[in-house]
Amino acid sequence: MEKVYSEGMESGELKKAKETALSMAEEGMDVKKIARLVKVSEDDIQKWIDENMCVAK
């Protein structure tokens, strides 16, 4: 049960990081800076931005 809870918390934290990163990107912030601030890899940040751009079109 603890494992399920931990995985849920990690998932929620990652979702929040993604929302924050996308907001920062919309404001024109550099991917490298976003990655450093939300503590997620630059590759993941770029993937989220690319996915978001595809959905927005």
Secondary structure, DSSP 8 states (H G I E B T S, - for coil): -HHHHHHHHHHHHHHHHHHHHHHHHHTT--HHHHHHHHT--HHHHHHHHHHHHHHH-
